[in-house]
Amino acid sequence: MARRKRALEVVRNEDDGEGKPSRRNRLNFFELAYQRIEELLVHCELKPGQFMTMLELQHITGFGRTPVHHAVNRLSADTLIIIRPRHGLHIAPIDLARERMLLALRRDMERFVVRLAADRASLSHRNQALHIERLLRERRATLTLDEFNSIDRRIDALVLEAAGEPFLVHTLRPLHTLYRRIGYIHHRFMPGQAELSGTIDRHLAILVAVAGRHVEDAVKASDALIDYMDHMFTGMEAGIDPRLLDCSIEPLLGT
């Protein structure tokens, strides 16, 4: 929290000499707001199915109207927030059937991206992949779900950067958010699924393949991760409390 506040102060304090933030810093501010709301969505602090106002979201995030409005527009395009004119915002409920179907799209896109990343990875990218790999191995038994999600975000960003095609960032980022939230719900709320070793192992395989520039191994590792995620849906479709997917659903027996 303290680190985020410092980051916000940097953006607030740097202006263009006329009392207004420079365009570059405004863009940084917009990105910080997007990242914060995305984090709240992934951790279900903004609950699927929840209705709220723009002002409430400003209070929750600590950002002003303009960056929150900008972020909400992006998240609406990402199908994560529904804008209801004159009625506020609606956090999109989770549709397990739709998100499982979209796994086929993500599988094909991840294959393309990870193939590029393994083929194009620079020495710096490979060094970063090895650094994250060592961290995951060292912390494998003690890593919290929130910590893993933070590392997972770094891995996604690294692979996209190594691939070197900016168009892919805008296409894949919403999918990463969707499935990071599914992973959070699976590990946090499904009985007996708190263990993270399965997903950690599959991410390790991707990092090793990209660091070694082993293209076909990277594609196989990516497919293995998507297969693991597909298995999550099998359990969730039968065993998850539907209120976790849409908080507007009435509880059974008033529980």
C-alpha positions as a Markdown table, in Angstrom:
| # | Residue | x | y | z |
|---|---|---|---|---|
| 1 | Met | 0.0 | 0.0 | 0.0 |
| 2 | Ala | 2.8 | 2.4 | 0.9 |
| 3 | Arg | 4.5 | 1.7 | -2.4 |
| 4 | Arg | 1.4 | 2.4 | -4.3 |
| 5 | Lys | 0.9 | 5.7 | -2.4 |
| 6 | Arg | 4.4 | 6.7 | -3.3 |
| 7 | Ala | 3.8 | 5.9 | -6.9 |
| 8 | Leu | 0.7 | 8.0 | -6.9 |
| 9 | Glu | 2.5 | 10.9 | -5.3 |
| 10 | Val | 5.2 | 10.8 | -8.1 |
| 11 | Val | 2.4 | 11.1 | -10.7 |
| 12 | Arg | 0.6 | 13.9 | -8.8 |
| 13 | Asn | 3.8 | 15.9 | -8.2 |
| 14 | Glu | 5.2 | 15.8 | -11.7 |
| 15 | Asp | 3.5 | 18.3 | -13.9 |
| 16 | Asp | 4.0 | 20.1 | -17.2 |
| 17 | Gly | 4.9 | 23.4 | -15.6 |
| 18 | Glu | 1.4 | 24.7 | -15.8 |
| 19 | Gly | -0.1 | 22.9 | -12.8 |
| 20 | Lys | -1.3 | 20.0 | -14.8 |
| 21 | Pro | 0.2 | 16.5 | -15.1 |
| 22 | Ser | 2.1 | 16.0 | -18.3 |
| 23 | Arg | 0.5 | 13.8 | -20.9 |
| 24 | Arg | 3.0 | 11.0 | -20.1 |
| 25 | Asn | 2.2 | 11.1 | -16.4 |
| 26 | Arg | -1.5 | 11.2 | -17.1 |
| 27 | Leu | -1.1 | 8.0 | -19.1 |
| 28 | Asn | 0.9 | 6.5 | -16.2 |
| 29 | Phe | -1.9 | 7.5 | -13.8 |
| 30 | Phe | -4.5 | 5.9 | -16.1 |
| 31 | Glu | -2.5 | 2.7 | -16.2 |
| 32 | Leu | -2.2 | 2.7 | -12.4 |
| 33 | Ala | -5.9 | 3.0 | -12.0 |
| 34 | Tyr | -6.5 | 0.2 | -14.5 |
| 35 | Gln | -4.1 | -2.1 | -12.7 |
| 36 | Arg | -5.7 | -1.3 | -9.3 |
| 37 | Ile | -9.2 | -2.0 | -10.6 |
| 38 | Glu | -8.0 | -5.2 | -12.4 |
| 39 | Glu | -6.5 | -6.4 | -9.1 |
| 40 | Leu | -9.7 | -5.8 | -7.2 |
| 41 | Leu | -11.6 | -7.8 | -9.9 |
| 42 | Val | -9.2 | -10.7 | -9.8 |
| 43 | His | -9.4 | -10.9 | -6.0 |
| 44 | Cys | -13.2 | -10.5 | -6.1 |
| 45 | Glu | -13.1 | -7.4 | -3.9 |
| 46 | Leu | -15.3 | -6.1 | -6.6 |
| 47 | Lys | -17.7 | -9.0 | -6.6 |
| 48 | Pro | -19.1 | -10.5 | -9.8 |
| 49 | Gly | -22.6 | -9.2 | -10.2 |
| 50 | Gln | -22.1 | -6.2 | -7.9 |
| 51 | Phe | -23.7 | -2.9 | -8.8 |
| 52 | Met | -21.9 | 0.3 | -7.9 |
| 53 | Thr | -21.4 | 4.0 | -8.9 |
| 54 | Met | -18.4 | 5.6 | -10.4 |
| 55 | Leu | -18.0 | 7.7 | -7.2 |
| 56 | Glu | -17.9 | 4.5 | -5.1 |
| 57 | Leu | -15.2 | 3.1 | -7.3 |
| 58 | Gln | -13.2 | 6.3 | -7.0 |
| 59 | His | -13.4 | 6.0 | -3.2 |
| 60 | Ile | -12.3 | 2.3 | -3.2 |
| 61 | Thr | -9.3 | 2.9 | -5.5 |
| 62 | Gly | -8.2 | 6.3 | -4.3 |
| 63 | Phe | -8.1 | 7.6 | -7.8 |
| 64 | Gly | -9.9 | 10.6 | -9.3 |
| 65 | Arg | -12.7 | 10.7 | -11.8 |
| 66 | Thr | -10.7 | 10.9 | -15.0 |
| 67 | Pro | -8.4 | 8.0 | -14.5 |
| 68 | Val | -11.2 | 5.8 | -13.1 |
| 69 | His | -13.4 | 6.7 | -16.0 |
| 70 | His | -10.6 | 5.9 | -18.4 |
| 71 | Ala | -10.0 | 2.5 | -16.7 |
| 72 | Val | -13.6 | 1.6 | -16.6 |
| 73 | Asn | -14.0 | 2.3 | -20.3 |
| 74 | Arg | -11.1 | -0.1 | -21.0 |
| 75 | Leu | -12.5 | -2.8 | -18.6 |
| 76 | Ser | -15.9 | -2.4 | -20.3 |
| 77 | Ala | -14.3 | -3.2 | -23.6 |
| 78 | Asp | -12.6 | -6.1 | -21.9 |
| 79 | Thr | -16.2 | -7.3 | -20.9 |
| 80 | Leu | -15.3 | -7.2 | -17.2 |
| 81 | Ile | -17.4 | -4.2 | -16.3 |
| 82 | Ile | -20.8 | -3.3 | -17.8 |
| 83 | Ile | -21.6 | 0.4 | -18.0 |
| 84 | Arg | -25.3 | 1.0 | -17.3 |
| 85 | Pro | -26.1 | 4.6 | -18.5 |
| 86 | Arg | -27.8 | 6.5 | -15.7 |
| 87 | His | -27.6 | 3.5 | -13.4 |
| 88 | Gly | -23.9 | 3.2 | -12.7 |
| 89 | Leu | -21.6 | 0.2 | -13.1 |
| 90 | His | -22.2 | -3.5 | -13.0 |
| 91 | Ile | -19.3 | -5.9 | -12.4 |
| 92 | Ala | -19.9 | -8.6 | -15.0 |
| 93 | Pro | -21.1 | -11.9 | -13.5 |
| 94 | Ile | -18.9 | -14.9 | -14.3 |
| 95 | Asp | -20.3 | -17.2 | -17.0 |
| 96 | Leu | -18.4 | -20.4 | -16.6 |
| 97 | Ala | -19.6 | -21.9 | -19.9 |
| 98 | Arg | -18.5 | -18.8 | -21.8 |
| 99 | Glu | -15.1 | -18.6 | -20.1 |
| 100 | Arg | -14.5 | -22.3 | -20.6 |
| 101 | Met | -15.3 | -21.9 | -24.3 |
| 102 | Leu | -12.9 | -18.9 | -24.5 |
| 103 | Leu | -10.1 | -21.2 | -23.3 |
| 104 | Ala | -9.9 | -22.6 | -26.9 |
| 105 | Leu | -9.2 | -19.0 | -28.1 |
| 106 | Arg | -6.6 | -18.5 | -25.4 |
| 107 | Arg | -4.9 | -21.8 | -26.2 |
| 108 | Asp | -4.3 | -20.8 | -29.8 |
| 109 | Met | -3.2 | -17.3 | -28.9 |
| 110 | Glu | -0.9 | -18.5 | -26.2 |
| 111 | Arg | 0.7 | -20.9 | -28.5 |
| 112 | Phe | 1.4 | -18.1 | -31.0 |
| 113 | Val | 2.7 | -15.8 | -28.3 |
| 114 | Val | 4.9 | -18.3 | -26.5 |
| 115 | Arg | 6.4 | -19.5 | -29.8 |
| 116 | Leu | 7.4 | -16.0 | -30.6 |
| 117 | Ala | 8.7 | -15.4 | -27.1 |
| 118 | Ala | 10.9 | -18.5 | -27.0 |
| 119 | Asp | 12.2 | -17.7 | -30.5 |
| 120 | Arg | 12.9 | -14.0 | -29.9 |
| 121 | Ala | 13.8 | -13.9 | -26.2 |
| 122 | Ser | 16.8 | -11.6 | -25.6 |
| 123 | Leu | 19.4 | -12.2 | -23.0 |
| 124 | Ser | 17.6 | -9.8 | -20.7 |
| 125 | His | 14.3 | -11.7 | -21.2 |
| 126 | Arg | 16.0 | -15.0 | -20.5 |
| 127 | Asn | 17.7 | -13.7 | -17.4 |
| 128 | Gln | 14.4 | -12.4 | -16.1 |
| 129 | Ala | 12.7 | -15.8 | -16.8 |
| 130 | Leu | 15.5 | -17.6 | -14.9 |
| 131 | His | 15.2 | -15.2 | -12.0 |
| 132 | Ile | 11.4 | -15.7 | -11.7 |
| 133 | Glu | 12.0 | -19.5 | -12.0 |
| 134 | Arg | 14.4 | -19.5 | -9.1 |
| 135 | Leu | 12.0 | -17.5 | -7.0 |
| 136 | Leu | 9.2 | -19.9 | -7.7 |
| 137 | Arg | 11.3 | -22.9 | -6.8 |
| 138 | Glu | 12.6 | -21.3 | -3.6 |
| 139 | Arg | 9.1 | -20.1 | -2.5 |
| 140 | Arg | 7.2 | -23.1 | -3.9 |
| 141 | Ala | 6.0 | -24.4 | -0.5 |
| 142 | Thr | 5.2 | -21.0 | 1.1 |
| 143 | Leu | 3.9 | -18.8 | -1.7 |
| 144 | Thr | 0.5 | -17.3 | -0.9 |
| 145 | Leu | -2.2 | -17.0 | -3.6 |
| 146 | Asp | -1.9 | -13.2 | -3.7 |
| 147 | Glu | 1.9 | -13.5 | -4.1 |
| 148 | Phe | 1.5 | -16.1 | -6.9 |
| 149 | Asn | -1.0 | -13.8 | -8.7 |
| 150 | Ser | 1.6 | -11.0 | -8.6 |
| 151 | Ile | 4.3 | -13.3 | -10.1 |
| 152 | Asp | 1.8 | -14.7 | -12.6 |
| 153 | Arg | 1.2 | -11.1 | -13.9 |
| 154 | Arg | 5.0 | -10.6 | -14.2 |
| 155 | Ile | 5.3 | -13.9 | -16.2 |
| 156 | Asp | 2.5 | -12.9 | -18.6 |
| 157 | Ala | 4.1 | -9.4 | -19.1 |
| 158 | Leu | 7.5 | -11.0 | -19.7 |
| 159 | Val | 6.3 | -13.4 | -22.3 |
| 160 | Leu | 4.4 | -10.7 | -24.1 |
| 161 | Glu | 7.4 | -8.4 | -24.0 |
| 162 | Ala | 9.7 | -11.2 | -25.3 |
| 163 | Ala | 7.3 | -11.9 | -28.1 |
| 164 | Gly | 7.7 | -8.3 | -29.2 |
| 165 | Glu | 4.3 | -7.7 | -30.8 |
| 166 | Pro | 2.4 | -4.9 | -29.0 |
| 167 | Phe | -0.9 | -5.9 | -30.7 |
| 168 | Leu | -0.9 | -9.1 | -28.6 |
| 169 | Val | -0.8 | -7.2 | -25.3 |
| 170 | His | -4.2 | -5.6 | -25.9 |
| 171 | Thr | -5.7 | -8.9 | -27.1 |
| 172 | Leu | -4.4 | -11.2 | -24.4 |
| 173 | Arg | -4.5 | -9.0 | -21.3 |
| 174 | Pro | -8.3 | -9.2 | -20.8 |
| 175 | Leu | -8.1 | -13.0 | -21.1 |
| 176 | His | -5.3 | -13.2 | -18.6 |
| 177 | Thr | -7.5 | -11.2 | -16.2 |
| 178 | Leu | -10.5 | -13.5 | -16.7 |
| 179 | Tyr | -8.5 | -16.6 | -16.0 |
| 180 | Arg | -6.5 | -15.2 | -13.2 |
| 181 | Arg | -9.8 | -14.5 | -11.4 |
| 182 | Ile | -11.0 | -18.0 | -12.2 |
| 183 | Gly | -7.8 | -19.4 | -10.7 |
| 184 | Tyr | -8.2 | -17.2 | -7.6 |
| 185 | Ile | -11.8 | -18.5 | -7.0 |
| 186 | His | -10.7 | -22.1 | -7.6 |
| 187 | His | -7.8 | -22.0 | -5.1 |
| 188 | Arg | -9.5 | -19.7 | -2.6 |
| 189 | Phe | -13.0 | -21.2 | -2.4 |
| 190 | Met | -13.1 | -24.7 | -3.8 |
| 191 | Pro | -12.7 | -27.3 | -1.0 |
| 192 | Gly | -9.3 | -29.0 | -1.1 |
| 193 | Gln | -7.9 | -26.8 | -3.9 |
| 194 | Ala | -5.7 | -24.4 | -1.9 |
| 195 | Glu | -2.5 | -26.1 | -3.0 |
| 196 | Leu | -0.6 | -24.1 | -5.7 |
| 197 | Ser | 2.0 | -26.7 | -6.7 |
| 198 | Gly | 0.1 | -27.8 | -9.8 |
| 199 | Thr | -0.1 | -24.3 | -11.4 |
| 200 | Ile | 3.4 | -23.4 | -10.2 |
| 201 | Asp | 4.9 | -26.5 | -11.9 |
| 202 | Arg | 3.2 | -25.5 | -15.2 |
| 203 | His | 4.4 | -22.0 | -15.1 |
| 204 | Leu | 7.9 | -23.2 | -14.3 |
| 205 | Ala | 7.9 | -25.3 | -17.5 |
| 206 | Ile | 7.0 | -22.2 | -19.5 |
| 207 | Leu | 9.8 | -20.2 | -17.9 |
| 208 | Val | 12.4 | -22.9 | -18.5 |
| 209 | Ala | 11.4 | -23.3 | -22.1 |
| 210 | Val | 11.5 | -19.6 | -22.8 |
| 211 | Ala | 14.8 | -19.1 | -21.0 |
| 212 | Gly | 16.3 | -21.9 | -23.0 |
| 213 | Arg | 14.7 | -20.7 | -26.3 |
| 214 | His | 13.2 | -24.2 | -26.7 |
| 215 | Val | 10.2 | -23.3 | -29.0 |
| 216 | Glu | 8.4 | -26.6 | -29.1 |
| 217 | Asp | 8.8 | -27.2 | -25.4 |
| 218 | Ala | 7.4 | -23.8 | -24.7 |
| 219 | Val | 4.3 | -24.6 | -26.8 |
| 220 | Lys | 3.8 | -27.9 | -25.0 |
| 221 | Ala | 4.2 | -26.2 | -21.6 |
| 222 | Ser | 1.6 | -23.6 | -22.7 |
| 223 | Asp | -0.9 | -26.3 | -23.7 |
| 224 | Ala | -0.3 | -28.1 | -20.4 |
| 225 | Leu | -1.2 | -24.9 | -18.5 |
| 226 | Ile | -4.4 | -24.5 | -20.5 |
| 227 | Asp | -5.3 | -28.1 | -19.9 |
| 228 | Tyr | -4.8 | -27.5 | -16.1 |
| 229 | Met | -7.1 | -24.5 | -16.3 |
| 230 | Asp | -9.8 | -26.5 | -18.2 |
| 231 | His | -9.7 | -29.1 | -15.3 |
| 232 | Met | -10.5 | -26.3 | -12.9 |
| 233 | Phe | -13.8 | -25.6 | -14.7 |
| 234 | Thr | -14.8 | -29.3 | -14.4 |
| 235 | Gly | -14.8 | -29.0 | -10.6 |
| 236 | Met | -16.2 | -25.5 | -10.4 |
| 237 | Glu | -19.2 | -26.2 | -12.6 |
| 238 | Ala | -20.5 | -28.7 | -10.1 |
| 239 | Gly | -19.0 | -27.5 | -6.8 |
| 240 | Ile | -18.8 | -23.7 | -6.7 |
| 241 | Asp | -21.3 | -21.6 | -4.7 |
| 242 | Pro | -23.1 | -19.7 | -7.6 |
| 243 | Arg | -23.1 | -16.6 | -5.4 |
| 244 | Leu | -19.4 | -16.4 | -6.0 |
| 245 | Leu | -20.0 | -16.1 | -9.7 |
| 246 | Asp | -22.9 | -13.6 | -9.3 |
| 247 | Cys | -23.4 | -12.0 | -5.9 |
| 248 | Ser | -27.0 | -10.9 | -6.8 |
| 249 | Ile | -28.2 | -14.5 | -6.5 |
| 250 | Glu | -30.3 | -15.0 | -3.4 |
| 251 | Pro | -28.8 | -17.3 | -0.8 |
| 252 | Leu | -30.5 | -20.6 | -0.1 |
| 253 | Leu | -32.5 | -20.8 | 3.1 |
| 254 | Gly | -31.3 | -17.3 | 4.1 |
| 255 | Thr | -27.7 | -18.7 | 4.7 |
